[in-house]
Amino acid sequence: MKLIDFETLFESKLSQYMRENAGKYTEEQWEKLIPKLYQRFGDTLIKAAGATPRAFFEKMSDEELASYLSACVREGISVSDFLVRELEKRECPDELSALVDGDSEELSLAVLNAAGESLKAGELCFSVLTGEFPPSVKDAAADKLRSLSLEPFLEKAIACYREKRGGEYLLELLSSGEVKDDRIFDILMDALRSAGERTDVVAGYVARYGDERALETLLELIDREETGFVAYRELLCAIEALGGHYEKKRDFSLDKDFQRIKEDSEKENKK
């Protein structure tokens, strides 16, 4: 398969154009112009390709597009945005999903970037979150899922979380508040009661979910003597976000996190 580095070709043409038009545009004008030049480049005949960048990928089959993407990553060639856009149009074909590999972080990231936002793309992201992949790949899958509607994946998300697959990633997604479901509420309450040192993080999820029924548990946790300053602060924010109040004064002068935050604040004020 003939690989063509369209991104490098564009950068070369752009550099030439910028030299020829030096002083003609402000920095802000260049920022607006460059994307337009890139789109124009997509319809420019490239001799080495025998087609425009856009047409070069449009004529490929799903299998050829997936193979081209894999070859670019393997050979260290920039993945063209025109390749990514064409794959997005195909709505995450099976050939693309098959490339996700826990042993190749770079390839997995490239696949997720090109997967688009279809239902199949969401299913691919779930397989990543519940599989054996590097944190960076799971982060990318979670980012894409955040841009999709949770509702089509609700049952799968709840089932996977209960099976202890997906953990923190799925807990965060379920807490988005997009879908209100008593099962989600129960999951969040169970997670909050057992959060331990992660109480501050889970309290944030509970606040975002936005169900005032959580106030009883939040007030119980914040009133415990063993609740440290960091957890206290996030629990208080969650309580107030849900319309509740906690007036009891607490002494955190011996709390290590409180002391550290206080010292950092004093140093910042002295600058």
LOTOR-402802 format. One line per field, with one value per residue (C-alpha): residue in three letters; x, y, z. Coordinates in steps of 0.001 Angstrom, whole numbers, plus 500000, padded with zeros to 6 digits. Layout:
<sites>
residuo <- c(ALA;...)
x <- c(X;...)
y <- c(Y;...)
z <- c(Z;...)
</sites>
This chain:
<sites>
residuo <- c(MET;LYS;LEU;ILE;ASP;PHE;GLU;THR;LEU;PHE;GLU;SER;LYS;LEU;SER;GLN;TYR;MET;ARG;GLU;ASN;ALA;GLY;LYS;TYR;THR;GLU;GLU;GLN;TRP;GLU;LYS;LEU;ILE;PRO;LYS;LEU;TYR;GLN;ARG;PHE;GLY;ASP;THR;LEU;ILE;LYS;ALA;ALA;GLY;ALA;THR;PRO;ARG;ALA;PHE;PHE;GLU;LYS;MET;SER;ASP;GLU;GLU;LEU;ALA;SER;TYR;LEU;SER;ALA;CYS;VAL;ARG;GLU;GLY;ILE;SER;VAL;SER;ASP;PHE;LEU;VAL;ARG;GLU;LEU;GLU;LYS;ARG;GLU;CYS;PRO;ASP;GLU;LEU;SER;ALA;LEU;VAL;ASP;GLY;ASP;SER;GLU;GLU;LEU;SER;LEU;ALA;VAL;LEU;ASN;ALA;ALA;GLY;GLU;SER;LEU;LYS;ALA;GLY;GLU;LEU;CYS;PHE;SER;VAL;LEU;THR;GLY;GLU;PHE;PRO;PRO;SER;VAL;LYS;ASP;ALA;ALA;ALA;ASP;LYS;LEU;ARG;SER;LEU;SER;LEU;GLU;PRO;PHE;LEU;GLU;LYS;ALA;ILE;ALA;CYS;TYR;ARG;GLU;LYS;ARG;GLY;GLY;GLU;TYR;LEU;LEU;GLU;LEU;LEU;SER;SER;GLY;GLU;VAL;LYS;ASP;ASP;ARG;ILE;PHE;ASP;ILE;LEU;MET;ASP;ALA;LEU;ARG;SER;ALA;GLY;GLU;ARG;THR;ASP;VAL;VAL;ALA;GLY;TYR;VAL;ALA;ARG;TYR;GLY;ASP;GLU;ARG;ALA;LEU;GLU;THR;LEU;LEU;GLU;LEU;ILE;ASP;ARG;GLU;GLU;THR;GLY;PHE;VAL;ALA;TYR;ARG;GLU;LEU;LEU;CYS;ALA;ILE;GLU;ALA;LEU;GLY;GLY;HIS;TYR;GLU;LYS;LYS;ARG;ASP;PHE;SER;LEU;ASP;LYS;ASP;PHE;GLN;ARG;ILE;LYS;GLU;ASP;SER;GLU;LYS;GLU;ASN;LYS;LYS)
x <- c(500000;501368;501497;501366;502052;499355;499900;503563;502652;500136;502610;505117;502556;501427;504978;505442;502136;503018;506389;504735;502168;504393;502981;499656;497707;497645;498149;494415;493657;496104;494330;491062;492633;494672;491639;490175;493469;493486;489993;491044;494069;491665;490341;493763;495164;498268;500354;501849;498344;496772;493814;492878;493444;489698;489056;492086;490356;486772;487491;488918;486941;486448;489187;491591;490946;491600;494761;495981;495448;497330;500193;500499;500853;503298;505480;505338;503419;500961;497368;495623;492541;490924;491421;489882;486892;486261;486337;483951;481535;481650;480397;483125;483276;484120;487538;488388;487144;489250;492412;492008;494825;495866;499492;499608;498725;499343;497172;494345;494357;494307;491364;489356;490071;488717;485754;483278;480218;477964;476385;479137;481754;480156;480191;483875;484568;482788;484935;488008;486823;486051;489141;492889;494184;496637;495146;495677;493544;490810;490889;490358;487463;485863;486273;484445;481651;481143;480241;477627;474195;474319;470816;471642;474417;472667;471936;475418;477032;475086;475774;479503;479857;478102;480451;483339;484384;485006;485112;485736;485234;481700;480880;481736;479684;476669;476830;476445;472801;471630;469619;467801;467448;467154;469780;472276;471351;471875;475244;476364;475252;477026;480158;479962;479575;482566;484725;487193;490082;488187;485244;486070;485962;482736;481073;481693;479940;476980;476707;476768;474069;471854;469499;468649;467897;471670;471657;471006;474119;476232;475305;476039;479514;480497;479614;481963;485032;487274;486276;489381;489588;489706;486704;484895;485353;483950;481116;480154;480160;477930;475531;475194;474844;471848;470248;471304;473211;475800;476520;478649;482146;484985;488598;491077;494178;495837;494808;497864;496016;494659;498141;499605;496898;497270;501050;500691;498173;500451;503381;501212;500084;503701;504597)
y <- c(500000;503392;505707;509440;511921;514439;516371;517018;517992;520514;521940;522413;524204;526280;527363;528475;530367;532093;533191;534577;536459;537589;540661;540399;538877;539298;536269;536144;536261;533421;531300;531705;531291;528109;525783;527176;526543;522986;522345;523793;521477;518546;519278;519866;517238;515606;513973;511350;510232;510567;512216;514894;513976;513766;511602;509420;508097;508248;505570;503135;500262;500011;497377;499547;502572;500540;499049;502494;503850;500929;501339;505071;504384;501559;503637;506819;508822;511471;510253;512561;514363;513459;509786;510340;512224;509459;506787;508847;508929;505127;504994;502863;499874;496454;496567;499653;498229;495119;497257;498173;496336;496543;496022;499071;502233;504525;502466;502198;505972;506520;504144;505874;509244;507986;506030;508903;509159;506372;503676;501293;503810;503878;500097;500128;502598;500338;497408;499541;500743;497209;495604;495565;498831;501542;504454;506859;504676;504311;508080;508622;506151;507871;511280;510058;508507;511824;513367;510681;510170;507794;506411;503821;502432;502641;498941;497926;500560;499414;495733;496296;498385;495751;493150;495351;496190;499795;500983;504695;505471;504097;505600;509029;508474;507242;510329;512724;513285;512826;509754;509538;505951;504561;501966;504743;506440;503195;502662;506168;505776;502432;503954;506949;504857;502678;505402;505778;507959;508634;510231;513649;512302;510323;513237;515245;512577;512591;516378;516254;513580;516038;513880;515525;512129;511849;514572;512159;510097;513186;514761;511525;511268;514896;514668;511759;512616;510606;512689;514621;518156;517322;514995;517506;520266;518194;516795;520324;521422;518454;519205;522835;521902;519739;522525;521311;523004;521923;524479;522542;523987;521507;521811;520590;522218;518799;517496;517036;518030;521145;522103;521565;523607;526371;526488;526577;529405;531416;530964;532099;535200;536175;536286)
z <- c(500000;498963;501977;501405;504175;503311;506537;505763;502191;503517;506012;503192;501019;503992;504805;501212;501238;504508;503117;500003;502082;504951;506674;504862;507748;511506;513774;514448;510717;510080;512719;510812;507384;507941;508416;505172;503364;504718;503374;500019;500089;500455;496954;495381;493024;494509;491771;494078;495035;491604;493323;495790;499464;499991;496915;497719;500828;499560;496942;499500;501003;504771;504941;502945;505161;508314;506817;505767;509270;510785;508309;509049;512765;512169;509818;511895;509280;510453;510240;507782;508999;505670;506537;509958;508510;505957;508661;510788;507842;507693;511330;512870;510467;511871;510221;512267;515575;514994;515116;518776;520483;524103;523029;520724;522606;519638;517277;519807;520281;516517;516144;518874;517292;513959;515366;515193;517411;516190;518327;517220;518308;521744;521931;521003;523805;526286;525216;525907;529312;530427;528888;529480;528036;529136;531139;528220;525937;528544;529092;525361;525311;528307;526650;523561;525606;527402;524054;523348;524839;527814;527293;524559;526771;530136;530613;529529;531773;534834;534118;533555;536707;538808;537335;538511;534963;534033;537640;538087;534404;534351;537736;536366;533210;535153;537377;534440;535367;531783;532776;536108;537275;540804;539947;539250;542512;544429;542740;543673;547280;547630;546106;548438;551588;550667;549098;551986;550801;547548;549331;547882;544307;544715;546512;543354;541279;543662;543435;539649;539527;541368;543432;546760;548293;548698;551370;554215;553421;552687;556037;557849;556273;556784;560483;561162;563237;560913;557878;556845;555539;551801;552021;554262;551726;548836;550943;551944;548293;547395;550242;549211;545523;546434;548471;551918;554770;557298;560005;562487;562960;562602;563795;561169;562633;563083;559684;557411;554246;555922;557100;553621;551908;554467;553988;550202;550504;552781;550385;547464;549371;550081;546376)
</sites>
